[in-house]
Amino acid sequence: MTLKNSYIPTEFWTEDILPPPEVGQRVSNAYWVNGNDLKSQSFLTTSKYRLTEIKIYLTSPVGLGRYFVEIFAADGNKKPTGSALLKKDLTADFVSDFGPDWYSFNTLTGEPSNPVLEDATHYVIVLSSTGSADKDTRLAYSDETTLSGTAFKSYDRGVTWVAAQVEVTPPTVNAINFLFKIEGVDPEPGIAITPSPSDEITNQPSDITLSWVNGSVTSTVDVFFDDFTPPTTKVIDNAAATTYDPGGIAVSDEFFWRVDCKNAHGTTTGTIWSFETGPQIAVSNKAELQAMKDNPTASYYLTSNIDITGAWTPIGNSGDGFFTGTLDGRGFTVSNLTLSNSSNYQGLFGVVSGAAVIFDLTLEDVSMTVGGPGGCLIGLAGSCSITNVHVTGTSSITEATSSLSYFGGLIGQASADCTIYNCSSNADVSGVDMVAFLGGLIGFGSGTLDCQKSFATGDIASSAIAVEGGGFIGRQSAGSIADCYATGAVTIDGIALTAGGFIGRLNSGTNSISTSYSAGAVAGSAATIGGFCGFKATGSGTLSDNYYDSDTSGQSDDTGKGTPKTTANMKKLDTFENWEF
């Protein structure tokens, strides 16, 4: 999925939403008495902003004294606290014969002290005729507004700010109304992440190409590369880039590199990453790929697409030793993996652990009927890093045993320190017997799983006993999932436990799932069914900013397990609060 920048470069107020009131009418249900009362609006930012303009409506054709605008941090009661972050005297901008009309004061744009308002922070903006000395006793507080979406269209009518609306009543005394206009502020860029090769990895080829993911709102980068730390040789200078080819470098040496992200607002210095070159084994055919099980600690790279039709023994299993090495797929495809047996730990790899690394690989047309844990890529993933691995074509995995089993489109069980980034699977996953966790990408997350920016599109189905099924993951007991989605249908029948569009069961433990969504149909006779989450156990951590399609899922539960939205609303950016697209 694509993530948005951490700012919204649009104005949150436009003049045409407020037609001028008629002469002799006012637009405020609260008004100033003797010119001393204060008006305010508290608001919660969802991005970075800066105040750019104030508009004041006055009913009287004569001046009412001095006017100040101030911004404060807000306390827990949405009231000003501390010193003003900005205090601007507007008096000099008035003329002697103004009113009744709107008057604009846009000199704030160039105000040197105009602060950047940080994201996820409560603020209060105050308009007064005397300054803020009496704000604790005379300030009319209003309901808080959350700044989000593409247009902030609110105005003050006393206690409540109402969007795109004007109410007028005959005036009784001098009345005043004001609006404020804020604009998104470009922040400094985020930090570069996801280095390839992974940090501190060994046995890398001498013809390696470095790659990374730039931080948010990055325009250009500086890249430093050396065989000592800190690296000082600038190999990319102020250019748009996400890769660097250092050319042929020495074997059995250690190298250090850093990516600094830049834009017009500043530079964010990156983390220093390192890797070691060493012997690496080229793999060009099925026999060489299968031979990896005989030397599971080595470093390998593919040189071509490989068809492995026929018999296959998973790499890294109890007999040969777990796979603890590295496989660099270099963008190539391994096709036609077929497995049909009741043994545990089935996939291209059986068991992966010991900080193993697998990246830049595609699996195509996988067919598995196996014991679990089972996944198209890995049966049991311990301490490892999986990046840019995708299951495509016509792929499926089916349970073949009645014992407790875990099946996922990519990984059967993710335990210990398993990191998954930018991966996907379209494999259908089905259970035919009792006690299984089924997921479109992961069957069971039982360790400190860290999964980001990944998705699953395969269908999940079972009519067995005691099944927990989810479009993305069957059960999660520990770890974090963020910025992921699932679109496959989930149908869990029989004497089943849970079914969810994204996750079957969020178990007790240190868990979090955030900024993710599901859009597939969810149905069956499971004891608990949810559009996003089937069952959330007590003490199971947090589900935050997650959504599901209530039309396609056929579900509408909203009990802290995900927010239902119609298909139409799922297509609107404004729906996804706190997301970055």
N, C-alpha and C positions, 0 to 999 in steps of 0.2 A: 504494500500500500504506500501511497505517497503522503508525506507529512508536510504540513504547512509551516511557514515561518512563524517565529514567536512574536510577531507583531501584526497589526492590521493596518495597512497603509491607506485607510479611508477616513474621511471626516465623519464624525458621529453627530453632526447636526447640520441641517440644511435650511436655509431661510424660507424656502417656498412652502414649508409645512405649516407655517403660522401666518394666515392672512391677517393683515392689520385690523385691529378692532375698530369699530366705528367710534367717531368722536363722541365723547361723553360717556363711553362705556369702559369698563375695566375688565381685565382678564385674571384677576386674582381674587380668591375668596378670603384671603387675609391681606391686610394692608398696613401701611406704616402709620403709627400714631406719633405725632409730634416729631416725626423724622428720626426716631431713635430705635425702633425695632429692627431686628436683623432678619435676613432671609438666608436659608441654607439649603444645600442638597448634599446628602452623603451618597457615596458610590463605591462600588467594588470593581477594581480593574481586573480585566482578564488578559491584558497585554500592557505594553508600555505606552504611555500617553504624555502629551504636553498640552496645557491650556493655551488656546490660541486666540479666543475672542469672547467678549462679554457683550450681551445685548440687554438693554434696559428699556422697559416701556413705562412711560410716565403719563398720567392723566392730566396733570396740571400744566398750564402753559408758562409757569415760572419755575425758576430754579429752587431746588429743595436742599441746598447745602452741599457738603462734600460727600464723595462716594468712594468706598474702598472695596476691593475684591481681595480675598485671602484664601489660601489653601492650607489645610491642616491635616495631619494624620488623625485618624478616627480611633476612638477607644472602643471597648466592647459594646458600648451603648450607642455607637454611631455618632458620638459627639466629639467636637474638636479636643485635641490634647496636645500639650507642648506648645512650642513657639510656631508661628506661621512659617510655612515653607516658602510662601510667596505672599507679599503684601504690596498691592499696586494701588496708588492713588489715582482715581479716574477724573478728579475734579477739573484738571486742566483741559480735558477733552470736551467739556460741556460748553454750550453757548448760552447766552442770556435769554433767548426767546424760544427755547425748545418746548416740545409737547403740544398736544398729546400725540405720541408716536413712539416707534422703536428707535433706539439710538445705539449705534455699534461702536465698540471700543476694541480695535484690533491691534493696538500697539503692543499687546502682550507677546506677539510673535517674536519681536526683537528684544524683549525684556531679558537682560543678561542673567537675572536671578531666577528666571522662569524654570522650575525644576522639571526633570523627567520623573513622571509618576511610575513607580515600579509596578510590575504585574502582581496579581493576587494580593492586593493591598487595599485596605479601607481608607478612604479619604473623605473630607468634608470641604465643600466650597462655600464661602460665606460672602454675602454682599451686605454692606452696612453703610450708614451715613456718618458714623462716628468712630469707626475703627472697631476693634474686637474686644475692647476692655470690658464691655458688659455682655459678652456672648453667653456666659453661664446663666444669666437671668432673663435675657431678652431674645434669645435665639429660638425661632420657630422651626423645630426639627421636622424633617420629612422622611418618608419611607426611603430605604436605600434602593438605589438603582444599580443593576449589574450591567456594566458596559460590555456588550458582546454583539456579534452579528456584523452587519454591514452598514447599519444606519442607526444612530442614536437620535431619536426624535422625541424628546421630552421637554416639557416646560413646567414651570412652577406655578401652581395655583394655591399656594399656601402650604398645606400639610402633605398633599400627594402630588406627585408629578405624573401627568397623564400624556400618553403618546398621541401625537397628531390630532390634537383636539383643542378647541377654544371655547370657553364658557364665558359669557358676558352678562353682567347684571348692572343696573344703574349704580353709579358711585355715590357713596355717602361722605367720604373724605378723600383726600389725596391718596391715590393707590399707586403701587409700583410692582412691576413684575420683571424678572430677569431670566435670561437663558445663558448657558455657557456652552462653548464649542471646544471640543478636544479633537486632536488628530493623532493618529498612530505615529510613533517615533521609532525610527530604525535603530535597533540596538547594535552593539558591537557583535561580531560573529561569535557563534558557539565554537567549542573546541573540536578539533578533528578526532574521529573515533574509528574503530574497527580496522586496525592495521592488518594488512596482509603482506607478508607472513605475520602470524600472531607474535605478540611481544615475547621475547626470550625463547623463541623456538630454535631448535637445533637441526642440523643435517639438511640445510637448505641448498638448492642448486646454485651454482655460480652464475647462471644466466637468469636469475630471478628478476621479476618485475614487481616493484612495490606498488601497493594500492591502498586507499583509505576512503573514508566517508567524511566529507567536509562538514564543519559545524554549520548550524543554521545561519542564514543570510550571509554566507561567504561569497565574496566577489572574486578574489584572487588568493593565491597562497604563496608563501615562501617555503621552500623545502631545503633542509640541511642534511648532509650525508657524509659520514666519515667512519674510519675504523678506530676511532677513539671517542670518548665522551667528555664534555658535551660536544656534539658535532658542530663545526663552524663553517664548513664549506657549503656555500649556498648554490645548490644545483638547479633550483627553479626560483626565479626572481619575479615576484609580483605578476604571476600568470594564472589563468584559470586552468586547473589541473586536478585530477584525482588519481593519477598514476605517475610513476617515474621508473625508467629503465636505467639502472646504473651501468649497463654493459657487462662484459665479462669481469667478474671480481674474483679475488683469491679464494681458493678452497681452504677449509679448515681455519677460518678467521672469523672474528666477531665484528659486526658492523652496527652503527648507531645512526638513527635518523629521527627527524622531527618535522612536523608540518605546522606552520603558523598560518592561521586563517585571518583574512583581512577584508575590510570593506571601508567605505568612506568615513565610518565612525570610529575606527580603531583596529587594533590587531590583538588577536588572542593567541598567546604562545602555547604551543602544543606540548604534549607529553613526549619525552624521549623514549623511543622504542628501540629494541635491539633484536638481532638474530645472528645465528652462526651458520656459516656454510659448512658443508661436509659431504661425505659420500651420499649420493642419492641414486636410487635404482629406477631405470626407465622401464615402463610397462606398456607393451604394444599389442598384446593378444591375450586370449583367455588363459592359456597355460601360465603365462607370467603373472597374470592377476591372481589366479588360484594359488600360485606359489608364495604369495605374500603370507599365507597362513603358516608357512614353515619358518619365516623370519619376521615375526609380528612386531618387532621393536624398530625396524628399519624405516627409512624415509623413501617414499615412492612418488613418481609422477607419471601420468598417462601421456602417451605420445600420439594417440589416435582413438577413434571410437572403437568399442569392443563389443562384439556379440558373444554372449555366454550361453547360448542355447544348449540345453542338455543338463547333465548332472552338475550339481554345485554343492560344495561344502563351505559353509560360512567361514569367513576369515576371523580368526580369534575366537577360539572356543576352549573349553576346559582341557581337552586333550593336547592342543598345540600351544596353549598360552594365549592370554587375552591380547588383543591388538593395542599396543601402546605407542605406535609410530605415527607417521604422517602420510596422508595421501593427498596429493595435489592433483585434482582432476583436470586442471588447465582448460576447463570449459568443454571437455569431451563427454561422450555419452556411453554408458554401459547399458546394453539392452538385453531383453529376453531372459531375465532372471526367473527361474522356475524352481520352486521348492515344494515338496509334498512329503511330509513326515510329521511325526508326533513329538519329536524331540524339542527341548527348550532352546531358547536363544537362537532364533532364526532370522536371517536377512542376508544381505550381501556380506555384512559383518555379523558375527554372533555376539561377542562381548567386546566392548571398547572401553578402555580405562587408562589410567596412568598419564593423564594430560595429553591424550591422543588428539590429533588434529585432522579433520577431513574437510576439504573445501573445493569449491568450483567444480561440481560434478552433477551430472544429470543421470537419473535412472529412468529407463523407458520400457514400458510393457512388462511389468512385474506381475507374476502370478504365484501366490503362496497359499498353501493349505497346510498349516503347521501348528505345532505346539508353541506355547508362549514362554517368556515374552517374545513377541515377533513384530518386526517392522521391515518395510522394504529396504531401508538402509541398515538399521541396527536392531538387534533383538534387545540387548541390555546395554545402555549407555551410562558408564560411570563418569569419572572425571575426564571431560573431553570438550572440544570446541568444534561445532559443526556450523559452517558458513557457506551460503550460496549453494545448497544442495537441493535438487528439485526432482520429484517423482512425477512423470508425465506419461502420455500415451494411454493405453488401456491397462490399468493396473488394479489389482485387488489383493486382499489378504483375508483369509478365513480361518477361524479357530478350528483346530482338529483334535482337541482333547477336552476332557471333562474336568480337569484340574484347574485351580486358580491360575488365570492367565491374563496377560496384558497385550493388547494389539493396537498398533498405531500405523497410520499411513506412511510415516517416516521412521519412528522409533517406537518400539514396544514399551519399554520402561526406561525413563530417564531418572537416574539416581545420582547421588553424590554431587559434584560440581559440574553439571552439564550446561553448556552455553550453546544456544541455538539462535542464529541470526540470519534473517533473509532467506528462509527456507520455505518449501511448499510441497504439498502432495495432493494429487487428484485421485488417489487410490480409494476404492470402496472397501470398507472394513465391516466384517460380519462375524457374529458369534452364533454357534449352533448348539452349544452345550452350556453347562452351568458355570457360574461364577467367573465373570470376565469384565475387564475394563476396556472399553473400545473408544478410540478417538481418531479423528480425521488426520491429525498429525502425530499425536502422542497418546499412547494408551494410558500410562500411569506416570505422573510426575511425583516421585517419592523422595527426592533429595533436594538440594538447593538449586533447583532448576532456574535458569535465566533465559527466557525466550522472548525475542523481540522481532517485530516487522516480518512476521511469517504468516502463512495462511494455509487453509485446507478447503478443498472443494468436493471431496468424495462423500458418498452417502454412508451412513452408519445404520446397521440393521441387525436385530437379533430377536429371536422368540424363545430364548433360553431362560434359565432360572438365575436370579441374583446377578443381573447385568447392570452396569452403569455405563451409559453411553453419552458422548458429547461430540458435536460437530468438529471441535478442535482437539479436545482432550477428554478422556473418560473420567479420570479422577486425579486431583492434585492435592498432595499433602504437605508440600513445602516448596517455596520458590516464588518466582515472579514472572508474570506474563504481561506484556504491554504491546500496544500497536499491532494487534493481530486480528484476523477475522476468519470466519467459517461460513460457507454457503451451502454445504451439503444437507440433504434431508436426514433427519434422525428419527428412526422408527424402532422403538423398543417395546416389544410385546412379551407375552409369557408372564411368568411370575417374576417380574423384573423390579429393580430398585429405583433407578433414576434415569431421566432423559432430559438433556438440555441442548439448545441450539448451538452453544459454544462449549460448555462443560457439563458433564453429567453430575459430578459431586465435587464440591470444594470442601475438603475434609478439614478437621481441626489441625492446627499447626500454624506456622508462620507463612502466610500466603498473601499474595496480592494479584489481582487481575485488573488492569486498567486500560482505558482508551482502546477498547476492542469491541467488535460487533459480530452478530450472526444474522443470517438472512434465509436460512433453510427452513423447510417444514419440520415441525416437531410433533410427533404423535405416538400413540401406543398405550399400553396398559400398565406402564411403570407406576410405582406407588407415588412418585413425585415427578412432575413434568414442569419444565420452565422454558420460556422462550429463549433465554440466554443461559441460565443456570438451573439445572434440575433440582439440586438440593444443596443448601449452604448450612454446614454444621455449625453448632455453637462454638465460638472461639476459633473460627476458621480464617480469620484475617479480613481483608478488605476487598470489596468489589466497588470500583469507582469509575464513573464516566463511561459505562458500558451500555450498549444499545442493542436492540434486536427489532427485526421487522415484524410487527404484529399482524400484518396482512398475510405475508408468505408463511409465517410460522404457525398461524392459527392459534396463537397464544396471546394472552393479554395480562398475565400476572405482573404486578409491580410491587414486589415485597422486598425490596433491597437487593434483588438478584439480577438487576439489569432493567433498563428503561425501555418500555415498548413505544415504538413510533410507527406510523403508517409508512407504506412504501414511498408515498409522495414526500413525506417529511424526511425519510432516510436519504433522500437525494438533495437535501438542503444543507449547506455548510453550517447554517445557524443552529441546526439541531444538535450538533456535536460540541457541547460546551467543554472547554478546557482541552480540546484537541488541537493539534498543529498539523495543518494540511500543507 
